Amino acid sequence: MKLTNRSKVVSNKKMSLKEKLYLPAIAQGMGITLKHAVRNLVKGVPSVRYPDEQRPRAIIWRGQHVLKRDDEGRERCTACGLCAVACPAEAITMTAAERTKDEKHLYREEKYAEIYEIDMLRCIFCGMCEEACPKQAIFLTDRLVDVEMIRQNFVYGKDKLVEKIEQRIDISERQKKTY
């Protein structure tokens, strides 16, 4: 029984003496290795002394997440959950809550994300969360994710994700949209 109309023709041709010996392929591979070794000896090893020097990254490079604030300093996220649904790695979890009258200066809408967490070990930095967000609350910046030694420290909560009022994070050219 055939499930598809595709079929693959397999040939069982005999290998030549040259192919059986593998010597030409080995010599070709050694030639490439020797070429790279000589180039590194003449020009120097192409390395960078990180963190003093950093290689330039592409404009489309995606790094650490940030939850943006509006012009008045209120959090933009309304805990709609679209970013969590769009995340293919299921790295985003959130719990919604309703703001009180005392919290009007903290949140834009009546509903806000009481708990917002991203598991950076699961995140694949695809940018689907920022594409799905209707309030433009989450963005991937051009910053590197901090190095941690304990797995639990890779679960970023609002303390690490929400930008500080005195330290606003500019979003890169890739993320500036004109509507």
N, C-alpha and C positions, 0 to 999 in steps of 0.2 A: 504494500500500500504506500503510495507516494503522497506526502503532505503538501509539497510544493512542486512547481514546474521547473525549479532550478535543479540542475544537475552539474556535477563537477567531473570533468574527464581527468582520470588519473593515468599517467604514463609510467610504465615500469621499465624505463630505459636503463641499459647497462652503463655503469660508470667507466670512463676511460682510465688508462693507466695513470695519467697525470692527476686525475681526480681521486683515484684510490690512494695515491702516495701522500696527499695533502701537503707535500713539500712546497709547491708554488704558493698555496694559500698561506702557509706559515711564513714563508719568505716575504710575501706582500705585507702581512701584519707586522712583522719585525721591521720592515722598511718604514712603515708609518710611525711606529714607536721611536725608531732612531731619528726620523725627521723632527719629531716633536722634541726629543731630548737635545738635539743639536740647536734647535731654535731657542730653547730655554737657556742653554749655555751661552749663546751669543747675545741674545736680547735681554736675558734675565727672566725670572719667573713672573708670570702675569698675576701678581697677588696684590692685595690691598691690606694695609695695616688698620684693620677695624679695631676699635671704634674711632680712631683718630681720622682715618679716611673712610669715606663711604662711596661705593660705586653709585653712579646715577641710576635711578629707577625710571621705568617707563611711566608715561602720564596715566596709563590705565591701571597701574599697580594699585592693589587694594591692601590696606593694612588694618590697624586696630579700629574697632567700632567706636562711635560716639553718639550719644543721645543729645540732640541739639536743644537749645533753649530759644525762645522767641526774643524779640527786641526788648521786651519788658522783663526778661529773666525768668519767665515761667517755662516749665517743661512742655514740650510740644506733644509728647506721646499721650494718646488717649486710650491705650490698652485695647485697641480694636482686635488685635491678634492676627492681622494679615501678614505681618512679618514672620510670625511663628508658623503660619500655614504655608507660606511660600518657601521656607527654609528646607532644602532637600535633605540636609543632615539632621534635622530636628534638634538643632542646637539651642533654640530660643524658647524659654519658658517665661510666662508672666502671670501675675495675679492682678485682677482689676479691683479697684475700690472707688467709692464715691467720695468726692471732696466735701468738706464741711465749709461753712461760711468763713471760718477763720483761715482756711487754706486757699482763698481766692487768688492771693498774690503768688502762689506756688505753682498752680496748674491752670492751663488754659480752659479746659472743658470740665464738665461736671464729673466725668469719669477719668481716672488716671491709672497708671501702672504702679500699684503699691510695691510689687516685687517684679523686677525685670532682670533676668539672668541669661547670659550667653555662655555656653560651654565652649571655650576656645579650643579645646582638644577635638571637639566634634566639628567645629566650624570649618568650612572649606573655602571661605572668603570668595564666594561666588557673586555677591552683591544683589542677590534676589530679595533680601530683606529691604534694602533701600529702594529697590524698584517697586516693591509692593506697598510701601508706606504712603498713605494718602495725605498725611500731615507733614511729610518731609522731616520726620523726627530722627531717624537713624541714618547714619552715613558711615562709610568705610573711609578712613582717613589715609594719609600717606605715611603714618607713623608705624614703627615696628611694634609688635606685641612683646610685652616684657617677658624676660626669661624667668621661669619659676622652677623650683626644685620639688614642690609638692603638688600632686594632682589637684587637690581641692582649691588651690590658689588660681587655677585656670578657669574656674567658674566666676566670671565677671558679673558683679551685681551693679546696682545703680551707683554705688560709691565710686566705681572705676569708670562707668560708662557715661554718666551725665557730666557735661562740660561744666567747669567752674565758672561762676559769673565773672570773676576777675581775670580768668584765663580763657577767653573765647577761642575756639578752634576754627580756623578758616578752612573751608572745604576746598578741595582742589578744583582745577578747571574741568576735570572729567565730570564732576557732580553738579556744576552750575547749569541749571536748566532754564531755558527761556520759554515762558508760557505765554 
